Amino acid sequence: MKTIVTFGTFDLLHIGHVKLLKRASELVPNSKLIVGISSDSLNFSKKGHYPIYDFDERNEIISSIKYVYSTFKENSLEDKVAYLKEQNADILVMGDDWKGKFDYCKKELPNLEIVYLPRTELISTTETIIKIRS
Ligand code: C2G
C-alpha cells in the first residue's frame, strides 16, 4: 500500500481543501492519505496570524474526512524530510501554490514522488474571512 502525505493549515475548511484531499487520496489505487496539519504557531509564523480554528479543532475536522487515513502535527516548515521519513511517505502532494518549493526533499529521499495539484480557483480561507467581515 502506497503512503501519500500532504501538509496544510486547513483553517475554515472549504471546498478547495476537500477537493485537494480527495484528489490526493485518489492519485494511486490502494493507498492511504496522511495529513500533516500546521500547528497554531507554525500558522502564525507563515501568515502572521493565528488560525480561526485551533489545532485540536482542525485536527478533529480533518480526521473525520473519509479521504484521510491519519493526521499528525506539523511544527516546522523546515522539517519536511523528517516528517516524510517518519510517515514512510511514497508520494508528497501539495497544491500548486507550493510548486517546486519542496523539490529539495528528493535529495534525501530519491524515491519520493512529488505531485503539485492545481488549486481550486476563487476560494481561500483569507477570501472567506474578508467576505464575512464585509
Ligand atoms: N488548496 C487548494 N485550493 C484552494 C485552497 C487551498 O487546492 N483554493 C490547497 C493548498 O494548495 C494546500 C491545501 O489546500 O495544498 C491546504 O491549504 P492551506 O491550508 O492554505 O495550507 P497552507 O497554509 O498553504 O500550508 O507545509 C506546507 C504548509 O503547511 C501548507
Backbone and ligand atoms as CSV (ligand in chain L), in Angstrom:
chain,resi,resn,atom,element,x,y,z
A,1,MET,N,N,0.844,-1.208,0.000
A,1,MET,CA,C,0.000,0.000,0.000
A,1,MET,C,C,0.880,1.260,0.000
A,2,LYS,N,N,0.637,2.181,-0.928
A,2,LYS,CA,C,1.438,3.414,-1.003
A,2,LYS,C,C,0.971,4.418,0.047
A,3,THR,N,N,1.918,5.172,0.565
A,3,THR,CA,C,1.589,6.215,1.544
A,3,THR,C,C,1.751,7.586,0.896
A,4,ILE,N,N,0.652,8.322,0.911
A,4,ILE,CA,C,0.654,9.671,0.341
A,4,ILE,C,C,0.577,10.651,1.511
A,5,VAL,N,N,1.438,11.658,1.500
A,5,VAL,CA,C,1.423,12.649,2.583
A,5,VAL,C,C,1.177,14.027,1.986
A,6,THR,N,N,0.330,14.808,2.671
A,6,THR,CA,C,0.167,16.211,2.296
A,6,THR,C,C,0.202,17.064,3.548
A,7,PHE,N,N,0.421,18.370,3.377
A,7,PHE,CA,C,0.531,19.286,4.511
A,7,PHE,C,C,-0.381,20.489,4.295
A,8,GLY,N,N,-0.854,21.056,5.396
A,8,GLY,CA,C,-1.615,22.300,5.265
A,8,GLY,C,C,-2.174,22.756,6.595
A,9,THR,N,N,-2.735,23.959,6.596
A,9,THR,CA,C,-3.371,24.501,7.803
A,9,THR,C,C,-4.826,24.048,7.880
A,10,PHE,N,N,-5.509,24.097,6.750
A,10,PHE,CA,C,-6.917,23.688,6.635
A,10,PHE,C,C,-7.796,24.434,7.630
A,11,ASP,N,N,-7.587,25.767,7.730
A,11,ASP,CA,C,-8.424,26.577,8.615
A,11,ASP,C,C,-9.723,26.925,7.885
A,12,LEU,N,N,-10.835,26.980,8.586
A,12,LEU,CA,C,-12.164,27.250,7.995
A,12,LEU,C,C,-12.342,26.371,6.752
A,13,LEU,N,N,-12.340,25.099,6.981
A,13,LEU,CA,C,-12.362,24.114,5.894
A,13,LEU,C,C,-13.318,24.517,4.761
A,14,HIS,N,N,-12.833,24.487,3.542
A,14,HIS,CA,C,-13.674,24.864,2.398
A,14,HIS,C,C,-13.494,23.858,1.257
A,15,ILE,N,N,-14.237,24.076,0.173
A,15,ILE,CA,C,-14.289,23.110,-0.922
A,15,ILE,C,C,-12.901,22.894,-1.572
A,16,GLY,N,N,-12.063,23.932,-1.591
A,16,GLY,CA,C,-10.714,23.782,-2.155
A,16,GLY,C,C,-9.897,22.762,-1.359
A,17,HIS,N,N,-10.027,22.821,-0.025
A,17,HIS,CA,C,-9.328,21.850,0.828
A,17,HIS,C,C,-9.845,20.436,0.560
A,18,VAL,N,N,-11.171,20.288,0.523
A,18,VAL,CA,C,-11.764,18.945,0.360
A,18,VAL,C,C,-11.360,18.360,-0.994
A,19,LYS,N,N,-11.391,19.204,-2.038
A,19,LYS,CA,C,-11.022,18.699,-3.379
A,19,LYS,C,C,-9.564,18.260,-3.412
A,20,LEU,N,N,-8.717,19.037,-2.712
A,20,LEU,CA,C,-7.279,18.678,-2.656
A,20,LEU,C,C,-7.126,17.313,-1.990
A,21,LEU,N,N,-7.822,17.102,-0.863
A,21,LEU,CA,C,-7.695,15.833,-0.132
A,21,LEU,C,C,-8.260,14.680,-0.958
A,22,LYS,N,N,-9.383,14.926,-1.626
A,22,LYS,CA,C,-9.999,13.879,-2.458
A,22,LYS,C,C,-9.040,13.474,-3.585
A,23,ARG,N,N,-8.525,14.476,-4.316
A,23,ARG,CA,C,-7.637,14.164,-5.447
A,23,ARG,C,C,-6.352,13.494,-4.970
A,24,ALA,N,N,-5.838,13.945,-3.826
A,24,ALA,CA,C,-4.608,13.327,-3.289
A,24,ALA,C,C,-4.874,11.859,-2.959
A,25,SER,N,N,-6.002,11.582,-2.327
A,25,SER,CA,C,-6.291,10.206,-1.894
A,25,SER,C,C,-6.553,9.287,-3.081
A,26,GLU,N,N,-6.963,9.878,-4.214
A,26,GLU,CA,C,-7.299,9.064,-5.386
A,26,GLU,C,C,-6.169,8.990,-6.417
A,27,LEU,N,N,-5.026,9.556,-6.089
A,27,LEU,CA,C,-3.906,9.568,-7.050
A,27,LEU,C,C,-3.474,8.163,-7.446
A,28,VAL,N,N,-3.404,7.285,-6.423
A,28,VAL,CA,C,-2.919,5.926,-6.642
A,28,VAL,C,C,-3.915,4.969,-5.992
A,29,PRO,N,N,-4.325,3.901,-6.717
A,29,PRO,CA,C,-5.234,2.938,-6.075
A,29,PRO,C,C,-4.528,2.241,-4.913
A,30,ASN,N,N,-5.295,1.808,-3.935
A,30,ASN,CA,C,-4.735,1.093,-2.786
A,30,ASN,C,C,-3.649,1.921,-2.079
A,31,SER,N,N,-4.026,3.127,-1.663
A,31,SER,CA,C,-3.071,3.985,-0.956
A,31,SER,C,C,-3.754,4.588,0.264
A,32,LYS,N,N,-2.948,5.148,1.164
A,32,LYS,CA,C,-3.534,5.856,2.299
A,32,LYS,C,C,-2.996,7.279,2.332
A,33,LEU,N,N,-3.882,8.203,2.688
A,33,LEU,CA,C,-3.512,9.618,2.721
A,33,LEU,C,C,-3.318,10.076,4.171
A,34,ILE,N,N,-2.106,10.580,4.458
A,34,ILE,CA,C,-1.780,11.086,5.793
A,34,ILE,C,C,-1.589,12.604,5.691
A,35,VAL,N,N,-2.203,13.335,6.620
A,35,VAL,CA,C,-2.183,14.798,6.526
A,35,VAL,C,C,-1.394,15.413,7.685
A,36,GLY,N,N,-0.381,16.196,7.352
A,36,GLY,CA,C,0.369,16.968,8.345
A,36,GLY,C,C,-0.327,18.310,8.513
A,37,ILE,N,N,-0.861,18.549,9.705
A,37,ILE,CA,C,-1.637,19.776,9.944
A,37,ILE,C,C,-0.769,20.788,10.698
A,38,SER,N,N,-0.704,22.007,10.169
A,38,SER,CA,C,0.144,23.040,10.785
A,38,SER,C,C,-0.276,23.308,12.222
A,39,SER,N,N,0.715,23.425,13.103
A,39,SER,CA,C,0.413,23.858,14.472
A,39,SER,C,C,-0.045,25.320,14.424
A,40,ASP,N,N,-0.644,25.767,15.505
A,40,ASP,CA,C,-1.105,27.169,15.555
A,40,ASP,C,C,0.081,28.123,15.413
A,41,SER,N,N,1.207,27.778,16.071
A,41,SER,CA,C,2.355,28.704,15.994
A,41,SER,C,C,3.010,28.669,14.613
A,42,LEU,N,N,2.992,27.511,13.935
A,42,LEU,CA,C,3.519,27.480,12.564
A,42,LEU,C,C,2.662,28.362,11.657
A,43,ASN,N,N,1.344,28.304,11.869
A,43,ASN,CA,C,0.477,29.156,11.052
A,43,ASN,C,C,0.782,30.630,11.313
A,44,PHE,N,N,1.039,30.959,12.581
A,44,PHE,CA,C,1.379,32.352,12.913
A,44,PHE,C,C,2.650,32.765,12.174
A,45,SER,N,N,3.637,31.852,12.179
A,45,SER,CA,C,4.902,32.244,11.537
A,45,SER,C,C,4.757,32.327,10.016
A,46,LYS,N,N,3.855,31.509,9.407
A,46,LYS,CA,C,3.676,31.556,7.946
A,46,LYS,C,C,2.852,32.766,7.532
A,47,LYS,N,N,1.776,33.054,8.319
A,47,LYS,CA,C,0.763,34.004,7.826
A,47,LYS,C,C,0.591,35.249,8.690
A,48,GLY,N,N,1.305,35.296,9.825
A,48,GLY,CA,C,1.241,36.498,10.662
A,48,GLY,C,C,-0.007,36.586,11.523
A,49,HIS,N,N,-0.801,35.508,11.566
A,49,HIS,CA,C,-1.961,35.490,12.472
A,49,HIS,C,C,-2.252,34.051,12.863
A,50,TYR,N,N,-2.948,33.896,13.985
A,50,TYR,CA,C,-3.326,32.545,14.405
A,50,TYR,C,C,-4.552,32.100,13.630
A,51,PRO,N,N,-4.700,30.787,13.409
A,51,PRO,CA,C,-5.900,30.328,12.691
A,51,PRO,C,C,-7.168,30.609,13.491
A,52,ILE,N,N,-8.300,30.657,12.810
A,52,ILE,CA,C,-9.599,30.859,13.481
A,52,ILE,C,C,-9.888,29.618,14.346
A,53,TYR,N,N,-9.710,28.439,13.745
A,53,TYR,CA,C,-9.909,27.186,14.485
A,53,TYR,C,C,-8.542,26.720,14.990
A,54,ASP,N,N,-8.486,26.331,16.285
A,54,ASP,CA,C,-7.178,25.929,16.795
A,54,ASP,C,C,-6.810,24.523,16.301
A,55,PHE,N,N,-5.593,24.098,16.648
A,55,PHE,CA,C,-5.102,22.838,16.092
A,55,PHE,C,C,-6.040,21.672,16.394
A,56,ASP,N,N,-6.496,21.557,17.644
A,56,ASP,CA,C,-7.329,20.394,18.006
A,56,ASP,C,C,-8.621,20.361,17.199
A,57,GLU,N,N,-9.196,21.537,16.978
A,57,GLU,CA,C,-10.428,21.596,16.176
A,57,GLU,C,C,-10.135,21.215,14.721
A,58,ARG,N,N,-9.064,21.787,14.152
A,58,ARG,CA,C,-8.737,21.466,12.756
A,58,ARG,C,C,-8.387,19.988,12.605
A,59,ASN,N,N,-7.694,19.475,13.625
A,59,ASN,CA,C,-7.308,18.058,13.586
A,59,ASN,C,C,-8.554,17.165,13.606
A,60,GLU,N,N,-9.513,17.523,14.435
A,60,GLU,CA,C,-10.717,16.694,14.522
A,60,GLU,C,C,-11.525,16.751,13.213
A,61,ILE,N,N,-11.586,17.938,12.633
A,61,ILE,CA,C,-12.329,18.094,11.368
A,61,ILE,C,C,-11.650,17.274,10.259
A,62,ILE,N,N,-10.344,17.454,10.104
A,62,ILE,CA,C,-9.622,16.749,9.020
A,62,ILE,C,C,-9.664,15.233,9.232
A,63,SER,N,N,-9.529,14.818,10.492
A,63,SER,CA,C,-9.527,13.369,10.785
A,63,SER,C,C,-10.865,12.720,10.450
A,64,SER,N,N,-11.921,13.511,10.428
A,64,SER,CA,C,-13.246,12.935,10.180
A,64,SER,C,C,-13.583,12.847,8.683
A,65,ILE,N,N,-12.676,13.324,7.829
A,65,ILE,CA,C,-12.931,13.274,6.376
A,65,ILE,C,C,-12.612,11.872,5.841
A,66,LYS,N,N,-13.492,11.375,5.004
A,66,LYS,CA,C,-13.352,9.967,4.585
A,66,LYS,C,C,-12.099,9.697,3.735
A,67,TYR,N,N,-11.523,10.734,3.137
A,67,TYR,CA,C,-10.327,10.519,2.306
A,67,TYR,C,C,-9.058,10.409,3.152
A,68,VAL,N,N,-9.167,10.734,4.446
A,68,VAL,CA,C,-7.975,10.859,5.298
A,68,VAL,C,C,-7.800,9.628,6.180
A,69,TYR,N,N,-6.612,9.032,6.099
A,69,TYR,CA,C,-6.308,7.836,6.882
A,69,TYR,C,C,-5.848,8.217,8.286
A,70,SER,N,N,-4.926,9.204,8.387
A,70,SER,CA,C,-4.475,9.664,9.704
A,70,SER,C,C,-3.858,11.059,9.570
A,71,THR,N,N,-3.578,11.670,10.724
A,71,THR,CA,C,-3.018,13.028,10.732
A,71,THR,C,C,-1.851,13.090,11.716
A,72,PHE,N,N,-1.049,14.135,11.588
A,72,PHE,CA,C,-0.014,14.436,12.593
A,72,PHE,C,C,0.186,15.936,12.594
A,73,LYS,N,N,0.871,16.422,13.648
A,73,LYS,CA,C,1.075,17.872,13.753
A,73,LYS,C,C,2.360,18.292,13.044
A,74,GLU,N,N,2.284,19.335,12.212
A,74,GLU,CA,C,3.466,19.900,11.564
A,74,GLU,C,C,3.884,21.142,12.353
A,75,ASN,N,N,5.035,21.040,13.023
A,75,ASN,CA,C,5.501,22.164,13.846
A,75,ASN,C,C,6.431,23.110,13.111
A,76,SER,N,N,7.064,22.589,12.055
A,76,SER,CA,C,8.058,23.417,11.365
A,76,SER,C,C,8.047,23.126,9.866
A,77,LEU,N,N,8.113,24.177,9.069
A,77,LEU,CA,C,8.150,24.012,7.606
A,77,LEU,C,C,9.455,23.360,7.162
A,78,GLU,N,N,10.495,23.550,7.972
A,78,GLU,CA,C,11.835,23.074,7.594
A,78,GLU,C,C,12.052,21.585,7.845
A,79,ASP,N,N,11.112,20.935,8.533
A,79,ASP,CA,C,11.312,19.525,8.902
A,79,ASP,C,C,10.607,18.546,7.971
A,80,LYS,N,N,10.314,18.995,6.750
A,80,LYS,CA,C,9.569,18.149,5.809
A,80,LYS,C,C,10.180,16.745,5.670
A,81,VAL,N,N,11.514,16.712,5.473
A,81,VAL,CA,C,12.163,15.420,5.209
A,81,VAL,C,C,11.965,14.488,6.402
A,82,ALA,N,N,12.137,15.011,7.624
A,82,ALA,CA,C,11.959,14.184,8.833
A,82,ALA,C,C,10.522,13.655,8.912
A,83,TYR,N,N,9.551,14.515,8.648
A,83,TYR,CA,C,8.146,14.064,8.686
A,83,TYR,C,C,7.891,12.996,7.622
A,84,LEU,N,N,8.427,13.223,6.434
A,84,LEU,CA,C,8.181,12.277,5.337
A,84,LEU,C,C,8.806,10.917,5.651
A,85,LYS,N,N,9.984,10.950,6.300
A,85,LYS,CA,C,10.637,9.693,6.705
A,85,LYS,C,C,9.798,8.995,7.766
A,86,GLU,N,N,9.394,9.764,8.788
A,86,GLU,CA,C,8.597,9.205,9.898
A,86,GLU,C,C,7.343,8.496,9.392
A,87,GLN,N,N,6.735,9.109,8.370
A,87,GLN,CA,C,5.463,8.575,7.856
A,87,GLN,C,C,5.672,7.544,6.745
A,88,ASN,N,N,6.926,7.274,6.393
A,88,ASN,CA,C,7.230,6.357,5.283
A,88,ASN,C,C,6.542,6.770,3.984
A,89,ALA,N,N,6.621,8.032,3.673
A,89,ALA,CA,C,5.896,8.564,2.509
A,89,ALA,C,C,6.477,8.058,1.185
A,90,ASP,N,N,5.594,7.657,0.279
A,90,ASP,CA,C,5.999,7.351,-1.094
A,90,ASP,C,C,5.768,8.563,-1.983
A,91,ILE,N,N,4.720,9.318,-1.664
A,91,ILE,CA,C,4.337,10.453,-2.512
A,91,ILE,C,C,4.027,11.658,-1.617
A,92,LEU,N,N,4.558,12.822,-1.996
A,92,LEU,CA,C,4.200,14.083,-1.332
A,92,LEU,C,C,3.290,14.852,-2.274
A,93,VAL,N,N,2.132,15.253,-1.778
A,93,VAL,CA,C,1.194,16.025,-2.607
A,93,VAL,C,C,1.014,17.409,-1.991
A,94,MET,N,N,1.086,18.447,-2.820
A,94,MET,CA,C,0.799,19.816,-2.364
A,94,MET,C,C,0.029,20.538,-3.454
A,95,GLY,N,N,-0.698,21.574,-3.073
A,95,GLY,CA,C,-1.329,22.432,-4.074
A,95,GLY,C,C,-0.245,23.188,-4.831
A,96,ASP,N,N,-0.581,23.625,-6.063
A,96,ASP,CA,C,0.481,24.206,-6.905
A,96,ASP,C,C,0.874,25.628,-6.501
A,97,ASP,N,N,0.250,26.157,-5.425
A,97,ASP,CA,C,0.789,27.406,-4.876
A,97,ASP,C,C,2.166,27.136,-4.246
A,98,TRP,N,N,2.470,25.859,-3.999
A,98,TRP,CA,C,3.762,25.468,-3.425
A,98,TRP,C,C,4.684,24.865,-4.495
A,99,LYS,N,N,4.336,25.033,-5.766
A,99,LYS,CA,C,5.063,24.369,-6.858
A,99,LYS,C,C,6.595,24.551,-6.766
A,100,GLY,N,N,7.298,23.448,-6.743
A,100,GLY,CA,C,8.765,23.474,-6.722
A,100,GLY,C,C,9.372,23.666,-5.341
A,101,LYS,N,N,8.566,24.153,-4.408
A,101,LYS,CA,C,9.115,24.549,-3.092
A,101,LYS,C,C,9.658,23.367,-2.279
A,102,PHE,N,N,9.142,22.171,-2.555
A,102,PHE,CA,C,9.568,21.027,-1.746
A,102,PHE,C,C,10.389,20.018,-2.552
A,103,ASP,N,N,10.813,20.428,-3.748
A,103,ASP,CA,C,11.593,19.519,-4.604
A,103,ASP,C,C,12.908,19.105,-3.941
A,104,TYR,N,N,13.416,19.973,-3.047
A,104,TYR,CA,C,14.687,19.664,-2.365
A,104,TYR,C,C,14.593,18.359,-1.549
A,105,CYS,N,N,13.376,17.945,-1.173
A,105,CYS,CA,C,13.214,16.720,-0.361
A,105,CYS,C,C,13.752,15.499,-1.102
A,106,LYS,N,N,13.766,15.574,-2.430
A,106,LYS,CA,C,14.198,14.421,-3.231
A,106,LYS,C,C,15.700,14.152,-3.090
A,107,LYS,N,N,16.434,15.182,-2.645
A,107,LYS,CA,C,17.886,14.971,-2.444
A,107,LYS,C,C,18.108,13.901,-1.386
A,108,GLU,N,N,17.331,13.978,-0.311
A,108,GLU,CA,C,17.480,12.996,0.779
A,108,GLU,C,C,16.576,11.790,0.605
A,109,LEU,N,N,15.530,11.966,-0.174
A,109,LEU,CA,C,14.560,10.874,-0.384
A,109,LEU,C,C,14.388,10.668,-1.880
A,110,PRO,N,N,15.386,10.044,-2.549
A,110,PRO,CA,C,15.346,9.964,-4.019
A,110,PRO,C,C,14.161,9.175,-4.565
A,111,ASN,N,N,13.571,8.289,-3.749
A,111,ASN,CA,C,12.423,7.511,-4.255
A,111,ASN,C,C,11.088,8.234,-4.078
A,112,LEU,N,N,11.136,9.375,-3.400
A,112,LEU,CA,C,9.895,10.122,-3.158
A,112,LEU,C,C,9.372,10.724,-4.468
A,113,GLU,N,N,8.072,10.577,-4.692
A,113,GLU,CA,C,7.445,11.237,-5.844
A,113,GLU,C,C,6.769,12.503,-5.310
A,114,ILE,N,N,6.885,13.605,-6.030
A,114,ILE,CA,C,6.240,14.847,-5.563
A,114,ILE,C,C,5.244,15.303,-6.616
A,115,VAL,N,N,4.010,15.535,-6.169
A,115,VAL,CA,C,2.943,15.933,-7.095
A,115,VAL,C,C,2.343,17.249,-6.609
A,116,TYR,N,N,2.331,18.253,-7.477
A,116,TYR,CA,C,1.671,19.519,-7.154
A,116,TYR,C,C,0.356,19.568,-7.913
A,117,LEU,N,N,-0.753,19.594,-7.177
A,117,LEU,CA,C,-2.077,19.588,-7.815
A,117,LEU,C,C,-2.571,21.025,-8.007
A,118,PRO,N,N,-3.283,21.287,-9.099
A,118,PRO,CA,C,-3.809,22.637,-9.313
A,118,PRO,C,C,-4.757,23.047,-8.177
A,119,ARG,N,N,-4.624,24.266,-7.707
A,119,ARG,CA,C,-5.532,24.775,-6.671
A,119,ARG,C,C,-6.933,24.962,-7.243
A,120,THR,N,N,-7.923,24.855,-6.386
A,120,THR,CA,C,-9.287,25.194,-6.796
A,120,THR,C,C,-9.382,26.718,-6.857
A,121,GLU,N,N,-9.922,27.228,-7.968
A,121,GLU,CA,C,-9.951,28.675,-8.151
A,121,GLU,C,C,-11.037,29.343,-7.311
A,122,LEU,N,N,-10.848,30.606,-7.047
A,122,LEU,CA,C,-11.855,31.501,-6.452
A,122,LEU,C,C,-12.294,31.151,-5.035
A,123,ILE,N,N,-11.489,30.389,-4.307
A,123,ILE,CA,C,-11.831,30.145,-2.901
A,123,ILE,C,C,-10.556,30.062,-2.069
A,124,SER,N,N,-10.595,30.725,-0.933
A,124,SER,CA,C,-9.488,30.603,0.026
A,124,SER,C,C,-9.996,31.009,1.394
A,125,THR,N,N,-9.297,30.566,2.435
A,125,THR,CA,C,-9.677,30.933,3.805
A,125,THR,C,C,-9.628,32.453,3.959
A,126,THR,N,N,-8.567,33.068,3.416
A,126,THR,CA,C,-8.412,34.522,3.552
A,126,THR,C,C,-9.585,35.263,2.915
A,127,GLU,N,N,-9.965,34.834,1.674
A,127,GLU,CA,C,-11.099,35.475,0.985
A,127,GLU,C,C,-12.392,35.310,1.782
A,128,THR,N,N,-12.551,34.120,2.388
A,128,THR,CA,C,-13.759,33.847,3.159
A,128,THR,C,C,-13.835,34.789,4.365
A,129,ILE,N,N,-12.704,34.971,5.035
A,129,ILE,CA,C,-12.680,35.883,6.197
A,129,ILE,C,C,-13.022,37.307,5.740
A,130,ILE,N,N,-12.451,37.727,4.605
A,130,ILE,CA,C,-12.720,39.085,4.103
A,130,ILE,C,C,-14.206,39.241,3.792
A,131,LYS,N,N,-14.791,38.207,3.154
A,131,LYS,CA,C,-16.221,38.243,2.783
A,131,LYS,C,C,-17.094,38.360,4.031
A,132,ILE,N,N,-16.790,37.568,5.054
A,132,ILE,CA,C,-17.600,37.581,6.278
A,132,ILE,C,C,-17.487,38.967,6.938
A,133,ARG,N,N,-16.252,39.501,6.963
A,133,ARG,CA,C,-16.037,40.816,7.628
A,133,ARG,C,C,-16.782,41.923,6.923
A,134,SER,N,N,-16.901,41.812,5.577
A,134,SER,CA,C,-17.533,42.918,4.849
A,134,SER,C,C,-19.049,42.739,4.863
L,1,C2G,N1,N,-5.778,24.470,-1.604
L,1,C2G,C1,C,-6.348,24.253,-2.856
L,1,C2G,N2,N,-7.263,25.156,-3.359
L,1,C2G,C2,C,-7.605,26.252,-2.645
L,1,C2G,C3,C,-7.041,26.467,-1.377
L,1,C2G,C4,C,-6.111,25.565,-0.879
L,1,C2G,O1,O,-6.055,23.250,-3.544
L,1,C2G,N3,N,-8.474,27.113,-3.192
L,1,C2G,C5,C,-4.786,23.522,-1.109
L,1,C2G,C6,C,-3.421,24.198,-0.852
L,1,C2G,O2,O,-2.702,24.304,-2.075
L,1,C2G,C7,C,-2.787,23.241,0.129
L,1,C2G,C8,C,-4.001,22.683,0.909
L,1,C2G,O3,O,-5.170,23.007,0.153
L,1,C2G,O4,O,-2.147,22.156,-0.560
L,1,C2G,C9,C,-4.101,23.335,2.275
L,1,C2G,O5,O,-4.179,24.724,2.098
L,1,C2G,P1,P,-3.767,25.711,3.284
L,1,C2G,O6,O,-4.497,25.355,4.497
L,1,C2G,O7,O,-3.835,27.113,2.767
L,1,C2G,O8,O,-2.266,25.259,3.511
L,1,C2G,P2,P,-1.045,26.188,3.772
L,1,C2G,O9,O,-1.352,27.130,4.894
L,1,C2G,O10,O,-0.573,26.706,2.460
L,1,C2G,O11,O,0.012,25.150,4.401
L,1,C2G,O12,O,3.940,22.705,4.802
L,1,C2G,C10,C,3.110,23.359,3.904
L,1,C2G,C11,C,2.111,24.172,4.552
L,1,C2G,O13,O,1.811,23.746,5.854
L,1,C2G,C12,C,0.880,24.375,3.673
